Amino acid sequence: MFGLDLKTWLGFAFLGALVSTIGSILGIVIKEYFFSRSFESWKQNRALELIYQKYRDPLRLSAREFGHRLVEICDTYPTVFLSQRVFDSRPFKQERNSNQDPYYQRYKIVSTLYRLCAFLGWLELYRQELTYYQASWNRHTARVDESLSAIRSAFADGHINTASDSDSWRDTLVFREELRAIGESMIESRGSGRSIIGYGRFVDLINGEDANSTKSWSQVVLNFLVDLESGGKDFREVRLRRILCHIVDFISLIDTRNLDERLKGARKKWGAA
């Protein structure tokens, strides 16, 4: 037929079969590799976005409350209420509207502890939800992770004091695993979900006689904050300023609408310093 012999027809048949086979293989590769990878990437990105949306507001609000207290501490350093003596006191009631009132001072140090611990609690809940995902797959979580790493560094890294006489400075760290443990101690179950304990429950736990993880880990935070020293040789002053700047940057990253003038002013002031 058409002047073609059997050998030629067999060659065409083989070529057709080969092309068909290669096409089938390519189709399988494209479907199983490229499409599957694309779908998995979409699922990962979607899951990360849902986690980010879930924790954005509580992280932002807790960071904002902690940030405002840091502004007060940095502006009044070494801060009259941040002392072991004040924490150990048990004044019965407020006697006067003054920052020298013992009841007021104890409230301020306890609420400072709570604001920091609550922020670390929300941070730990967020971190736990990300455990099985790769944060870099989502633009939101990747940027948030970078910002939170800067906050952790200001608490935990001992090498950031570059002064030639750094050995003579007083300094206290809160290590990364301790930051996580503090956060874990603030988590409680509520029905089928988890949240952070409220201020009233926190006060009961740290004031109570019974041992508990919240009370134990709050002592680590207390050690970082109490009895600050003036004179420029207590590196915790530098750390607190750095933490404040990183907290403001974090709030700005996730929602600029919550960055009020007080926080903006503090970021400009202490960032320059």
TAZICOR-V528801 format. One record per residue. RES is the residue in three letters. PHI is phi in radians with two decimals (* if undefined). OMEGA is omega as a letter, one per 20 degrees, with the letter a starting at -180 (none if undefined). Layout:
BEGIN
res=RES phi=PHI omega=OMEGA
res=RES phi=PHI omega=OMEGA
END
This chain:
BEGIN
res=MET phi=* omega=r
res=PHE phi=0.95 omega=r
res=GLY phi=1.34 omega=a
res=LEU phi=-1.80 omega=r
res=ASP phi=-1.50 omega=a
res=LEU phi=-1.07 omega=a
res=LYS phi=-1.09 omega=r
res=THR phi=-1.15 omega=r
res=TRP phi=-1.09 omega=r
res=LEU phi=-1.11 omega=r
res=GLY phi=-1.12 omega=r
res=PHE phi=-1.10 omega=a
res=ALA phi=-1.10 omega=r
res=PHE phi=-1.11 omega=r
res=LEU phi=-1.07 omega=r
res=GLY phi=-1.12 omega=r
res=ALA phi=-1.12 omega=r
res=LEU phi=-1.13 omega=r
res=VAL phi=-1.08 omega=r
res=SER phi=-1.11 omega=a
res=THR phi=-1.15 omega=r
res=ILE phi=-1.07 omega=r
res=GLY phi=-1.08 omega=r
res=SER phi=-1.11 omega=r
res=ILE phi=-1.09 omega=r
res=LEU phi=-1.06 omega=r
res=GLY phi=-1.09 omega=r
res=ILE phi=-1.15 omega=a
res=VAL phi=-1.07 omega=a
res=ILE phi=-1.08 omega=a
res=LYS phi=-1.19 omega=a
res=GLU phi=-1.39 omega=a
res=TYR phi=-1.74 omega=a
res=PHE phi=-1.23 omega=a
res=PHE phi=-1.15 omega=r
res=SER phi=-1.11 omega=r
res=ARG phi=-1.09 omega=r
res=SER phi=-1.12 omega=r
res=PHE phi=-1.18 omega=r
res=GLU phi=-1.11 omega=r
res=SER phi=-1.09 omega=r
res=TRP phi=-1.10 omega=r
res=LYS phi=-1.11 omega=r
res=GLN phi=-1.08 omega=a
res=ASN phi=-1.11 omega=r
res=ARG phi=-1.14 omega=r
res=ALA phi=-1.10 omega=r
res=LEU phi=-1.11 omega=r
res=GLU phi=-1.15 omega=r
res=LEU phi=-1.14 omega=r
res=ILE phi=-1.12 omega=r
res=TYR phi=-1.04 omega=r
res=GLN phi=-1.12 omega=a
res=LYS phi=-1.13 omega=a
res=TYR phi=-1.81 omega=a
res=ARG phi=-1.03 omega=a
res=ASP phi=-1.16 omega=r
res=PRO phi=-1.11 omega=r
res=LEU phi=-1.14 omega=a
res=ARG phi=-1.12 omega=a
res=LEU phi=-1.17 omega=r
res=SER phi=-1.18 omega=r
res=ALA phi=-1.15 omega=a
res=ARG phi=-1.14 omega=r
res=GLU phi=-1.12 omega=r
res=PHE phi=-1.12 omega=r
res=GLY phi=-1.07 omega=r
res=HIS phi=-1.11 omega=r
res=ARG phi=-1.19 omega=r
res=LEU phi=-1.12 omega=r
res=VAL phi=-1.03 omega=r
res=GLU phi=-1.07 omega=a
res=ILE phi=-1.13 omega=a
res=CYS phi=-1.16 omega=a
res=ASP phi=-1.30 omega=a
res=THR phi=-2.02 omega=a
res=TYR phi=-0.87 omega=j
res=PRO phi=-1.52 omega=r
res=THR phi=1.17 omega=a
res=VAL phi=-1.10 omega=a
res=PHE phi=-1.55 omega=a
res=LEU phi=-1.58 omega=r
res=SER phi=-2.49 omega=r
res=GLN phi=-1.13 omega=r
res=ARG phi=-1.04 omega=r
res=VAL phi=-1.14 omega=a
res=PHE phi=-1.13 omega=a
res=ASP phi=-1.29 omega=a
res=SER phi=-1.28 omega=r
res=ARG phi=-2.36 omega=a
res=PRO phi=-1.09 omega=a
res=PHE phi=-1.34 omega=a
res=LYS phi=-2.73 omega=r
res=GLN phi=-1.33 omega=a
res=GLU phi=-1.78 omega=a
res=ARG phi=-2.70 omega=r
res=ASN phi=-1.51 omega=a
res=SER phi=-2.70 omega=r
res=ASN phi=-1.28 omega=r
res=GLN phi=-1.67 omega=a
res=ASP phi=-1.21 omega=a
res=PRO phi=-1.04 omega=a
res=TYR phi=-1.14 omega=r
res=TYR phi=-1.08 omega=a
res=GLN phi=-1.12 omega=r
res=ARG phi=-1.17 omega=r
res=TYR phi=-1.04 omega=a
res=LYS phi=-1.14 omega=a
res=ILE phi=-1.26 omega=r
res=VAL phi=-1.19 omega=r
res=SER phi=-1.20 omega=r
res=THR phi=-1.14 omega=r
res=LEU phi=-1.00 omega=a
res=TYR phi=-1.13 omega=a
res=ARG phi=-1.07 omega=r
res=LEU phi=-1.20 omega=a
res=CYS phi=-1.13 omega=r
res=ALA phi=-1.13 omega=r
res=PHE phi=-1.06 omega=r
res=LEU phi=-1.15 omega=r
res=GLY phi=-1.13 omega=r
res=TRP phi=-1.11 omega=r
res=LEU phi=-1.12 omega=r
res=GLU phi=-1.23 omega=r
res=LEU phi=-1.03 omega=r
res=TYR phi=-1.09 omega=a
res=ARG phi=-1.11 omega=a
res=GLN phi=-1.11 omega=r
res=GLU phi=-1.20 omega=a
res=LEU phi=-1.56 omega=a
res=THR phi=-0.92 omega=a
res=TYR phi=-1.73 omega=r
res=TYR phi=-2.21 omega=r
res=GLN phi=-1.78 omega=a
res=ALA phi=-1.01 omega=a
res=SER phi=-1.19 omega=r
res=TRP phi=-1.33 omega=a
res=ASN phi=-2.26 omega=a
res=ARG phi=-1.11 omega=r
res=HIS phi=-1.17 omega=a
res=THR phi=-1.17 omega=r
res=ALA phi=-1.13 omega=a
res=ARG phi=-1.23 omega=r
res=VAL phi=-1.12 omega=r
res=ASP phi=-1.05 omega=r
res=GLU phi=-1.12 omega=a
res=SER phi=-1.17 omega=r
res=LEU phi=-1.18 omega=r
res=SER phi=-1.09 omega=r
res=ALA phi=-1.16 omega=r
res=ILE phi=-1.14 omega=r
res=ARG phi=-1.05 omega=a
res=SER phi=-1.06 omega=a
res=ALA phi=-1.14 omega=r
res=PHE phi=-1.43 omega=a
res=ALA phi=-1.89 omega=a
res=ASP phi=-1.52 omega=a
res=GLY phi=-1.44 omega=a
res=HIS phi=-1.52 omega=a
res=ILE phi=-1.35 omega=r
res=ASN phi=-1.46 omega=a
res=THR phi=-1.73 omega=r
res=ALA phi=-1.13 omega=a
res=SER phi=-1.12 omega=r
res=ASP phi=-1.91 omega=a
res=SER phi=-1.02 omega=r
res=ASP phi=-1.13 omega=a
res=SER phi=-1.59 omega=a
res=TRP phi=-1.48 omega=r
res=ARG phi=-1.48 omega=a
res=ASP phi=-2.72 omega=r
res=THR phi=-2.44 omega=a
res=LEU phi=-1.95 omega=r
res=VAL phi=-2.14 omega=a
res=PHE phi=-1.22 omega=a
res=ARG phi=-1.02 omega=r
res=GLU phi=-1.14 omega=r
res=GLU phi=-1.20 omega=r
res=LEU phi=-1.03 omega=r
res=ARG phi=-1.17 omega=a
res=ALA phi=-1.12 omega=r
res=ILE phi=-1.06 omega=r
res=GLY phi=-1.07 omega=r
res=GLU phi=-1.05 omega=a
res=SER phi=-1.21 omega=a
res=MET phi=-1.71 omega=a
res=ILE phi=-1.53 omega=r
res=GLU phi=-2.37 omega=r
res=SER phi=-1.51 omega=r
res=ARG phi=-2.32 omega=a
res=GLY phi=1.15 omega=r
res=SER phi=-1.59 omega=a
res=GLY phi=-2.01 omega=r
res=ARG phi=-2.29 omega=r
res=SER phi=-2.59 omega=a
res=ILE phi=-1.86 omega=a
res=ILE phi=-1.07 omega=r
res=GLY phi=-1.36 omega=a
res=TYR phi=-1.08 omega=a
res=GLY phi=-1.05 omega=r
res=ARG phi=-1.13 omega=r
res=PHE phi=-1.05 omega=r
res=VAL phi=-1.08 omega=r
res=ASP phi=-1.04 omega=a
res=LEU phi=-1.19 omega=a
res=ILE phi=-1.37 omega=r
res=ASN phi=-1.57 omega=a
res=GLY phi=-1.23 omega=r
res=GLU phi=-1.44 omega=a
res=ASP phi=-1.30 omega=r
res=ALA phi=-1.27 omega=r
res=ASN phi=-2.74 omega=a
res=SER phi=-1.16 omega=r
res=THR phi=-1.09 omega=r
res=LYS phi=-1.13 omega=a
res=SER phi=-1.11 omega=a
res=TRP phi=-1.35 omega=r
res=SER phi=-1.16 omega=r
res=GLN phi=-1.17 omega=r
res=VAL phi=-1.15 omega=r
res=VAL phi=-1.12 omega=a
res=LEU phi=-1.05 omega=r
res=ASN phi=-1.07 omega=r
res=PHE phi=-1.25 omega=a
res=LEU phi=-1.75 omega=a
res=VAL phi=-1.46 omega=r
res=ASP phi=0.96 omega=r
res=LEU phi=-1.12 omega=a
res=GLU phi=-1.95 omega=r
res=SER phi=-1.58 omega=r
res=GLY phi=1.84 omega=r
res=GLY phi=1.48 omega=a
res=LYS phi=-2.03 omega=r
res=ASP phi=-1.93 omega=a
res=PHE phi=-1.20 omega=r
res=ARG phi=-1.09 omega=r
res=GLU phi=-1.09 omega=r
res=VAL phi=-1.15 omega=a
res=ARG phi=-1.06 omega=a
res=LEU phi=-1.09 omega=r
res=ARG phi=-1.16 omega=r
res=ARG phi=-1.13 omega=r
res=ILE phi=-1.04 omega=r
res=LEU phi=-1.02 omega=a
res=CYS phi=-1.09 omega=r
res=HIS phi=-1.20 omega=r
res=ILE phi=-1.11 omega=r
res=VAL phi=-1.12 omega=r
res=ASP phi=-1.08 omega=r
res=PHE phi=-1.14 omega=r
res=ILE phi=-1.08 omega=r
res=SER phi=-1.07 omega=a
res=LEU phi=-1.16 omega=a
res=ILE phi=-1.63 omega=r
res=ASP phi=-2.98 omega=a
res=THR phi=-1.15 omega=a
res=ARG phi=-1.15 omega=a
res=ASN phi=-1.60 omega=r
res=LEU phi=-1.66 omega=a
res=ASP phi=-1.37 omega=a
res=GLU phi=-1.12 omega=r
res=ARG phi=-1.12 omega=r
res=LEU phi=-1.21 omega=r
res=LYS phi=-1.07 omega=a
res=GLY phi=-1.11 omega=r
res=ALA phi=-1.15 omega=r
res=ARG phi=-1.10 omega=r
res=LYS phi=-1.16 omega=a
res=LYS phi=-1.17 omega=a
res=TRP phi=-1.48 omega=r
res=GLY phi=-1.16 omega=r
res=ALA phi=-1.18 omega=a
res=ALA phi=-1.21 omega=none
END
